[in-house]
Amino acid sequence: MTTSRRRSSGSGEHRVPAHDFHAPVLLEQAMSYLIERDGLYLDGTVGGGGHAEAILARCPGCRVLAVDRDTEALDAARERLSFGADRVVFARMSFRVAPRHPLVREEKLAGALLDLGVSSHQLDHRHRGFTFRRGARLDMRMDQSTPPSAADYLAEAPRDALARALREGQAPRPAAVAARIVRRRASRPFATSDDLVAVLEAVLRRRAGHAEKARLFQALRIRVNDEIGALTDGLPAIRDALRPGGVFVGISYHSVEDAIVKRAFRDWSDPSHGLPPRLPVRAADLEPLGRVLTKKPVTAPPGETEVNPRARPARLRAWRKAA
Ligand SMILES: C[S@@+](CC[C@H](N)C(=O)[O-])C[C@H]1O[C@@H](n2cnc3c(N)ncnc32)[C@H](O)[C@@H]1O
């Protein structure tokens, strides 16, 4: 964990203006659920700082713990949030362990936001190695200080684990692609996006479409960053760090992530959640941990998706801890 209030010198040649970094998705909707009271808010995926900016700008009594695994994101967020520097603390860490941050140990959270997945900056900049555009090196790490990169993972992962990860991430033809990866790596290591696209096209026996490449690269990215593990561990840990009445907002871009958020929020709203089965108590006598605020997931309106197509798959869900 690295924590700092200082402005950093940035990431050299890859520094981008904070407002070009990422357009925040479902901003109004997220704020309408999230900000109710003064206090400490966790932005567990601060990215370019768009959502955190709105929290600080709209709520003078709010402070933000701004967390991201990515140093380039934290640099951009520092710049964007400089107007409220005395109300924000930055931490390079996974949101999975954010509840262990000293600030959260001191004070329970008034609210928490996870805007999952990757930022436009990560996707669009070739040096980050998330893109399937030609010639990009295969990296895909949000935290570039922690191995393995995507190329390392493709070099080492056992075939079964690879197939499972591709299936879980909804990549096309997961078993056949995993087998082909293992065959190819015996003679030549994976280095660039072209190598992985070539494997996919060999399996499909035709040129791969944009959506097929996107699904393969997304599945690999989810595995390389252990995104499902972080979400599965992070959700209950962050819930426990909320103060009574605190709100938890999750925005997902992949159906697997959305299903995890949906199930967690639903389970925590069930009065018998966490109790051993067949206890001699009536559900009506039990209090749930909280309640779901969004009966259905909130999606981006056409006005937003026209301007920002990356908002199209977004699903927002909100949950409030019992007071
Ligand atoms: C969709 S972007 C967030 C954009 C942000 N809400 C904004 O308005 O600019 C997702 C960000 O979450 C970060 N991220 C993803 N998983 C993470 C994790 N487990 N812990 C911390 N940051 C994570 C990524 O590095 C990325 O910067």
The ligand as an SDF file (V2000), in Angstrom:
LIG
                    3D

 27 29  0  0  0  0  0  0  0  0999 V2000
  -13.7430    2.4910  -14.9690 C   0  0  0  0  0  0  0  0  0  0  0  0
  -12.2630    3.1050  -14.2800 S   0  0  0  0  0  0  0  0  0  0  0  0
  -12.8300    4.2200  -13.0430 C   0  0  0  0  0  0  0  0  0  0  0  0
  -13.1040    5.5840  -13.5910 C   0  0  0  0  0  0  0  0  0  0  0  0
  -13.4350    6.6220  -12.5470 C   0  0  0  0  0  0  0  0  0  0  0  0
  -14.6570    6.3410  -11.8490 N   0  0  0  0  0  0  0  0  0  0  0  0
  -13.5060    8.0030  -13.1600 C   0  0  0  0  0  0  0  0  0  0  0  0
  -14.5340    8.6630  -13.0510 O   0  0  0  0  0  0  0  0  0  0  0  0
  -12.5110    8.4230  -13.7690 O   0  0  0  0  0  0  0  0  0  0  0  0
  -11.7270    1.7580  -13.3060 C   0  0  0  0  0  0  0  0  0  0  0  0
  -10.4670    2.0260  -12.5030 C   0  0  0  0  0  0  0  0  0  0  0  0
  -10.4450    1.0600  -11.4650 O   0  0  0  0  0  0  0  0  0  0  0  0
   -9.1370    0.6230  -11.2630 C   0  0  0  0  0  0  0  0  0  0  0  0
   -9.2620   -0.6980  -10.6290 N   0  0  0  0  0  0  0  0  0  0  0  0
   -9.8050   -1.8190  -11.1370 C   0  0  0  0  0  0  0  0  0  0  0  0
   -9.7610   -2.8120  -10.2410 N   0  0  0  0  0  0  0  0  0  0  0  0
   -9.2110   -2.2910   -9.1180 C   0  0  0  0  0  0  0  0  0  0  0  0
   -8.9200   -2.8110   -7.8270 C   0  0  0  0  0  0  0  0  0  0  0  0
   -9.1620   -4.0870   -7.5020 N   0  0  0  0  0  0  0  0  0  0  0  0
   -8.4020   -1.9730   -6.9090 N   0  0  0  0  0  0  0  0  0  0  0  0
   -8.1420   -0.6760   -7.2100 C   0  0  0  0  0  0  0  0  0  0  0  0
   -8.3670   -0.1350   -8.4250 N   0  0  0  0  0  0  0  0  0  0  0  0
   -8.9020   -0.9360   -9.3620 C   0  0  0  0  0  0  0  0  0  0  0  0
   -8.5110    0.6290  -12.6300 C   0  0  0  0  0  0  0  0  0  0  0  0
   -7.1070    0.7240  -12.5330 O   0  0  0  0  0  0  0  0  0  0  0  0
   -9.1540    1.8660  -13.2550 C   0  0  0  0  0  0  0  0  0  0  0  0
   -8.3500    3.0020  -13.0740 O   0  0  0  0  0  0  0  0  0  0  0  0
  1  2  1  0
  2  3  1  0
  2 10  1  0
  3  4  1  0
  4  5  1  0
  5  6  1  0
  5  7  1  0
  7  8  2  0
  7  9  1  0
 10 11  1  0
 11 12  1  0
 11 26  1  0
 12 13  1  0
 13 14  1  0
 13 24  1  0
 14 15  1  0
 14 23  1  0
 15 16  2  0
 16 17  1  0
 17 18  1  0
 17 23  2  0
 18 19  1  0
 18 20  2  0
 20 21  1  0
 21 22  2  0
 22 23  1  0
 24 25  1  0
 24 26  1  0
 26 27  1  0
M  CHG  2   2   1   9  -1
M  END
$$$$
